[in-house]
Amino acid sequence: MNNLVENIIPVGAIPSSDEIHFTVWGPFLHDCKVHLYEPQETVIPMEKNKRGYWNSVFKITEHHQKITYKYLINEKEEYPDPASRYQPFGVHERSEVIQFDNTQNPQDYSLRPKLEDYVIYELHVGTFTPQGTFEAIIPRIAKLKDLGVNSIEIMPVAQFPGKRNWGYDGVYPFAVQNSYGGPWGLRKLVNHCHQMGIAVILDVVYNHLGPEGNYLSKFGPYFTSKYKTPWGEAINYDDAFCDEVRNYFIYNALYWFTEFDIDALRLDAIHAIYDESAYLFLEELADKVKEYDLKTNQTHFLIVESDRNDPRFIYPKAEGGYSLHAQWCDDFHHALHAYITGEKNGYYADFGSLAQLAKAYQQGYVMDGCYSSYRKRKHGRKPQKANRGQLIVFSQNHDQVGNRFRGERLSILVSFEELKIIAALTLFSGFIPLLFMGEEYGEKNPFCYFVDHGDPALLQAVREGRKREFQAFYGDQDGYDPTIEETFKKSIIQWELHQKDKHALLWSVYKECLTLRKKLKILQPLSNISPKVYFNEKEKIFSFLFENEEEKIIGLTNFDCVERTFVVDQRLEPLEKMLDLAEEKWSGLGSLSPSRLIGENLSVGVNPKNFVLYYNHKDLA
């Protein structure tokens, strides 16, 4: 990799045909050695270079023999490798060298979906199956593909304390969680997905490390006291000695591409990556990924989560941006969720009207420089140069479900008819859609926040911290205890439900919507068409119109509990009804809406709590 990307130094234990190269950054250490535990116990001296990297080489006498080690620093303390590839015994114990067999098949990158074609399915490895492993996911991939999914997004897998965690307490960014099946299991899953034409997105955390087993500061200034994050000290991206910290995380990103053939990274909470340098870490990361792709003739994507509503992160450099590829669009979720549920607490205080849903449909952002009552200030920036194929929208995700005190899904909060409407509005929005595991069949189990720290004081701090965090939402009400195993077990999805009763019917609604979305090109982000929208707050009706020279689509939504009439005040060529969720096959009571629209000044009746889609192509007129 160091030959492909200029000035990026590989770190960790890196095997070649007959030796292992050990590299660790420790600019202020006066001594550093490799303490090998296996295959035979020995101590190997290391040499320090001008940039503060310690290096040594260990000759392999038998290929694929087990090699475990720690670093002995300053002749008195031992710690696992900060760039460990595997922690078989947990976060505090020795690291293991990984020597992969060549088990990955050569892949044709042209067969993988492009970013604007993604239909994303977010999952948590530990709760997606009862086994909680990578390999247990594999049998379900074909079913997801049949549903219409073409990319899966895996929540963070960097080694964390214990056996259960969301993944955002990882402390070894290079080491794949041992309880999930380690690096070999992840490789098998990615390889299988690619054989099925499914892209793989990996969620990575570059804004903080977890509190237990985090030994990076023992080696060097990986953190800075200039800033504070919600999770403690900030990672050092702009303070003294930050160049090698940046190297560490940029190399980590490239590592997932080279060793696991990951297609895209989702960068968690970049608003907590504090960096005031002229050349932002995120910009440098995007540049290095582009450099890597050009030299390997591959394509990889960087998807960001940001609370800033600043589209410049995804603008190209020529437009004053940083050339990241796509962004989660929380405002779309907030607008839809607040209107459907009526919730107004916490950040939902800025949402709750059809006007805001209309704005989200048109441009993704609702907070685009306007006043935020939740923040008590103006927030965001207009996304004037953002393409619809750069915004990822959802009605649920791990944050918006799991960061509820009780982890309730929409299937608990709203009716079955409303779940169908939510599916249609999200999948027909013209943005990149994301589904959160289980939403496609109305999973009833909660998705809770959970941890498995070994320190009792830390567990108590987590309990108290969660309660403080959700004071604005739930006051003094009690939620699930995130520190006990029962909370984790409650969060395991019931996959078998997707074949039963109304769960199977909702699955069919999602499949039909995704089939139509793929068939009707105007609904795909590549068309980059911002729809015209109409709404009536009093009557609780909402409609959208996507239109170009060849295609026209009209979506009508009645959120009310009584029949409503839509007036279409333009002349229409024949539009055929493509979907009506009030029909009996979708568990409706029978449709009130006509099968075809033609003429002008039409009045169209729509059932209570219903969505109807009409479509016209010039060749069908």
N, C-alpha and C positions, 0 to 999 in steps of 0.2 A: 504493500500500500504506500510506503514511503517513496517508492519510485513513481507512483501515479499522481500523488498529491504533494506539491512542493511544500517543504518545511513542516510537514506533519510527522512527528516522531512517534513510532509505535511504543506502547508501554505494556508492562505485564510480562508474563511468561509465554514466549512465542516459539513454538517448535519448528524445526526444519527437519531435513532428512536424517541427520545424525547428531543433532544437538538442540539444546533449549537455550534461547537467549532471554535473560532476565534483565528488565529495565524498570527502574522506579525513580521518580523524581523526589529528591530530598535535599534542597539547596543549603539548608542549615545543619544537616547532620554531619557530625565529624567522623562517623564510621557507619557502614551498612554492609551486612553480609546476608547471604541466602542460607537459611537453616533448613536443609533437606531432612525430611522425616522418612520418606520412602523414595526410591527402592532401598537405600541404606542411609542411615543417619550420618550426616556430615555437614560441615559448615564451609561454604564457598565464599571467598572474599570478592568484593566488588570494587570497581574503580569509578571515580567521579569525574565527569567532564565539565567543561566550562559553563554549560547551561544548568548544571545542578543535577544531572541524571547519573545515577549509579548503574553500572552494567557489569554483567558476568555471563559466562557461557558454561553450560554443563553438557558434557559429551554423553550421548545416549548409547548404552551398550545393548539394549533390547528395545525395539520399537514397540510402542503402546504399553510399556510397563507403567505401572501406577507411580506417579511422582507427586508427592505432597510436600508443602514447604510453608515457612513463614519468613519474614524479614527480621533479622536481628539488628536493631539500630542502637547506635551509641554504646554498644557492647553490654547492654543491660536489659532492653525491652524487646519483646517479640510481638509482631502484629501480622495479620493476614495481608496479602498483597492488595493495595488500593485498586489495582486493575485486575483483580482475580477473575478468572474465567469460570470458576466453579468453587462453591463452598459446600462440600458434601456433608459437613457436620455442623453447619450453621454459621452465623455471622461472626462468632468469636473465635472459631477454630481455624485450623490450617487450610490453606488454599490448595487446589489441585490443578495440575497442568492438563490442558485439554488437547488431545491429538485426534483429530477427526479422521475417520475413514472417508474416502471419496464416495459418499452415499447419495449425494445430490445429483440428480440427472441434469444434463444440459437443457436449458429452457429457451424457448423462442420468445423473446420479449414482446414481439409483435402480437402474440396471442393474449397478452394480459390487457386488461381494460385501461384506457386512458383515464386520467384524473377526472375529467368532466363527465365520464361515463360511470363513475363509481356509484354503486348502491351499497352502502356500508352497513355492516352488522357488528355492533360493538358487543364484546363479551368479556367476562371475567373468568379466567381459567379455573379458579377454585370452585366457582359456584355454577358453572355452565353444565357440569355433569356431576353425578354423585361421586365419581372417582377423583375429580378435580385435577386431571392431568391433561397434557397436550394430546397424548395419544387417544384419550377417551373422546376428544372432540372430533377426530377424523371420521368416524362413521356418520356424523351428522352433517358433514359438509355437502354431500350430494343433495340432501333435503333442503338445505339453505339455497343451493344453486337452483333447484327446482322452484323455490319460492320466488326467485328473481334477484337474489343477492349475488354480487360478483366481487365483493371484497369484505374481508373480516378485519376488524380492529381489535387488537388484543390489549387489554389493560396492562399496566406495567408488570414486568416479570423479573426485574432486577432483584437480587437476593435481599430478602427482608427477614426480620427476626421471627422465629417460630414457623408455623405451618399455614397460618391464615392472615391475610392482610389485603387491603385493596390493591396494594402495590406502591402506594405513594410514600411509604416509609422505607423504601429500598436504600441500602447503604453500599452496595457493590454494583455500580452501573453496568459492568461488563458480565457479571455472573448471573446466569439464568437460574431462577429459583429451584432449589433441589427438590422440594416437595411436589413440584409440577412435572418433574421428569427431567430436569436439567437441560443442558444444551442439546443433547441428542434427541430428546422428545420434541423440542421446538423445531429442530431441523426436519424431523419427520413430518410434522404438521405443515410446515411451510412447503416442503417438497410435494406433499399430497395436494395442498391447495393449488399450487401452480399446475400440477397435472390436470386439475379440474378447471383450469382457467380462472381461478380465484386469486385476486391480489391479497397481500397481507400487509396491514398497517400495524406498527408497534408503537404503543404509547411510551414515551420516555420522559424522564423528569430531570430537567436541567436547571431548576430553580432552587432546589434544596435537597438535602439528604436526610434520612430519618435519624432519630435520636439514639437508637440502640445499635451498637456495632459500627458506629461511624468513626473510623480511625484516621481519616485523611489528614486531619490537622496534626497528627503525630509526625507526619512526613514533611509537610510543607504548608505554606500559606494558601490553602485552597479556599479559605473563607475570609471575609473581611468584616470589620466592625463598623464600616462606614454606613451600612444599611442594616435594617432588621426586617426579616420576612415574618409572616404569620407562624412560621415553623422554627424560628431561631435565626442564627447568623446567615447572612447572604453569601452565596458563592462569589468568589473574587474574580469578577470579569473586567474590572477597570482600575484596580488598586495596584500597588507595587507587586511585582512578580506575577501578574495576571497572565502573561503570555503563555506560560506552561500550563496554567489552569485551563485556558482556552484550548490548548493543544489536547489536553486530556479529554474534554468533552467533544471536540470535533472528531478526534480519533474514535471515540465511542460511537458517534453517529455512523461513521464510515465502516466501523466494525460490524454493525448489524447488516449493512449492505453486502460486505465481502464474505463474511462467515456464515450468514444465515439466509442471504438472498431476500431480505425484507424489501418490500417495494416502497414503503413510505413510512415516515415517522410522524407521530402526532406529538408536538411539543407542549407539555403541560404548562398551563398558567404562565405564559411569558411575561405577563404584567409583573410577576415577582422575580424576573431576571433583571436585577438592577445594574444599569450600565450607562454611564454618562460619557463614554469615550466617543471620539469622533468617528471611529469605525466600530460599530456595534458588533458584539459577539454574534448576534443572530445574522447580521449581514455577512460577516466572515464565514459563518457556517454555511450559509446559502452559496457563497462563492466557492467554497471548497467542495461542496456536493456537486455543483455545476462542473467544476474542474475534473472531478472524479468521473462524472458521467461522460464528459467529452472524451476522456482518454480510454474509457472502457466501452464506449458505444452503448451505454445503458441509460435508463431513465428512472430517477427516483424523485420522490416528492416530500416536501416538508409542510406539514399542516399544523397551524398554531391554534392554541386556545388563548384568548386574550379578553380581559375585562375592560380594556380601554376603548373599544369601538374605534380603533384607529386603523383605517384601511391601508395606510402607507406600508404596513408590514407586507402586504401582498401586492403592492404596486411594483412594476418593474423599475429598475434603477433609472431608466430614461425618464420616468415620471416622478422621480424623487422618492422612490420606495426602496425596499430592501430585498425584493425578489424572492420572498417566500411564496409558496404556491397556493395555499388555501387557508381558510380560517373557519373555525366553528362560529356559528351565528346564534348566540344565546338569545338575542332579542326576538327572533322568530318564535323560539320556544316560549319565552315569557309572555309574548302577546297572545299566543294561542292558549297557553295554559291558564293565564289569568282570566281570559274571557270565558273559557269553558267551565272552569271551577269556581269563578267568582272570588278567588283568593286575592287579598290586597295587602298581606303582611310582608315585611322584609322588602326585598327588591321588587316584588310584584306591585308595590305602591305606585310605580311608574306606568303600570299597564292595566288592562281590563276593559278596553273599549274596542269596538269594531274598527274605529278609525286607526288605532294602532296596529291592528291585524292587517288592515289594508296597506299601511305604510311598510310593514314587514314583508308583505307579499310583493310590493313594488321594488324595494331596494335592500331587503334584509335587515338593515339597521333601523331601529326606531329612535334610539338615543343617538342623534346625529349632530350634536351641538346644541340641542335644546335643553331646557332646564330639567333636572332630575330632582324630584321631591325626595327621593330616597337618599341621594347624595348631598342635597341642599346646594347644588351648583349645576352649571352647564356640564354636559357630558357628551363625549363622542365627536365624530367628524363625519361629514357627508361622504358616502362611498361612491363618489361620482365616476371613478375610473375602475371600479371593481367589476369583474365579470360575474355573472350568475354561477358559472362553473368554478368559482373560487370560494363560494359560500356554502357551508355544510349546515343543513337545517335538520331539526328533529323535534319530536313531541316529547321524547324522554331520552335520557342518557344516564350514565352512572352518577354524575353530579346531581342532576335535577331530581333523581329518585333517591339516591343514597344520602344526599345531604338534607333530606327531610328527616326530622327527628325519629320518625317511625318507619322510614323507608317505604312509604306507600307508593304503589304504582297507580297510573291513571285508571286501571281496571277496578281499583277500590274506590276511586274518587268520583267517577262519572258513570253514566249509564252505558249499556251496550250500544245503543244507537249513536251516542256521542263518540264512542270509541271508533265506530265506522267512519264518522265524519272526520275525526282527527286523522285517521289513516289517509283518507282521500285528500284532505287539504295539505298534508305534509308531502305526500308523494306526487301530487300534481302542482307543486309550487314553482317548478322550473329551476329549482336549486339542486344541489347534490343532497340526496336524502341519507339519513342515518337512522337505523333501527337499533334500539337497545334490547338485548337478549330477552325474549319472552313477551315483548309487547305485541308481536305479530299474532299471538294467539290469546292475549289477555291473561298473562301469568298473574296469579293471585298472591304468591309469596312476596314478601317485601324484599327489597335489596337494601340492606343496612350497611352502615360503616362498621368495620370490625378489625381488631388487632390481636396480636398474640405475643406481646412483649414479655420478657422474662423478669423485668424489674417491677416489683409491686408498687413502688412510688410512681413510676412512669405510668402504670395502668390507672392509678388514681388520678393522675394529672390529665390523662385522656378523658376519663369520665367527666371531670369537672370542666375541662376545656370544651367538650361537646355541648354541655349544658349552657355555658356562657355564649357559645357561638350562635345558638338557636334561640336565645332569649327574645330577640326581635320577632321571631316567628311564632314561638309556642309558649312564651312566658315560663312558668314554673312547672309545666306539664312534664311527665316522665316519658322517656323514649326507651328503646332497647339499650341494654348495657353493651357497649361495643367491645368489652374486654372478655366476654364469656363465649364459650364454644357454641352455646345454644343460639346466639345471635347469628353466627356464621351459618349454622345449619338451617335456620329459617330462611336464609337467602338463596339456598340452592333451588334452581328452577325445576319445575315439574314438566319436563319435556313431553311426557306422554299425553299431557292435556291437549296438545295441538291436534290430536286425532279425535277429540271428544266434544260432542254437543256444540254449544255456541263458541267454544274455543276453536274447534275445527272450522266453523263458519267464519270467524274473524280471520283465521289463517287464509281462507279462500278469498276474503275481501282484499287482504294485502297482496295475495298472488295476482288477483285480477287487476288491481291498481298498478302493480309493477309491470304486468304484461301490457296494459294499455300505455303506460308511460314509455315503454320501450318501442311500442308500435307507432305512437303519435310523436313524430320527431319534434314538433314545436314545443313539446313539454320538456325536452331535454336541455340541460344547461348550455350546450354548445350553440343553441339558437340565440341565446343571450337576449331574449325578448322580455322586456318589463311589461307586465300585464296592465290593462286598464281595470280598475276596480270600482265597484259600487257597493254601498252599504246603507242601511237604515237602522240606526241604533234602537229606535222605538219598536220597530217591527222585528228586530233581530234577524235581519236577512243580509246576506253577503254574497256578492258574485264577482267573478273575474273573467276577463277576456284576453286570451292570447291570440294574436293575429299577425299573419304576414301575407305575402302575395299568393301563397299556395294553400295555407291551412288557417282554420279558425276553430278555436275551442272556447266554449262558454261553460263555466262551472257555477251552479246555483246552490247555495247553502241556506237552509232554514234552520236556525238555531232555536226557534220558538217551539212551544208545546202545542201550537195550533197551526192549521194550514195557513200559508202565506202566498201572496201572488206577486210575481216578478213582472215588471213591465219592461219589455225590450223595445227601445224607442228607435231602432235602426232597421233598415230593410235587410232581411236575411235571405241568402241563398239557402237551399235545404240543409239543415243540420240534423244529423241522425243522433238519436240518444244512444250513448255508448255505455252509460252506467247509471243506474238508479237504485240507490240503496234501500228504497222503500219496497222494492219488489220482493215477492214471497221467497225467492231463492236466496235472498240475503236476510231472511227472517223478518221482513217487513210485512205490513198489513195490506199491501197492494198499492201500486203507484197512482197518483193523481196527475202526473205530468205526461204530456203528449209524447209520442214516440218520435215525432219529427217537428222541427221548427221551420217555418217558411212564411215569408211575407213581411209586414211591417207593423209597428205598434202592437206587438203581441203581448197578451197577458198569459203568464205561465204559472199554473198552480203547482206548489211543491208541498209535499207532506210535512207534518211536524217532525222536527229532528231528522232532517234528511239532506242528502247531497245528490245532485243530478249533474251529469256531464253530457254535453252535446258537442258534436264534432262535424266539421265540413272540410273536405279537400276539393280543390277546384276540379279534379278529375271526376268527382262524384256528383257535382252540381248538375 
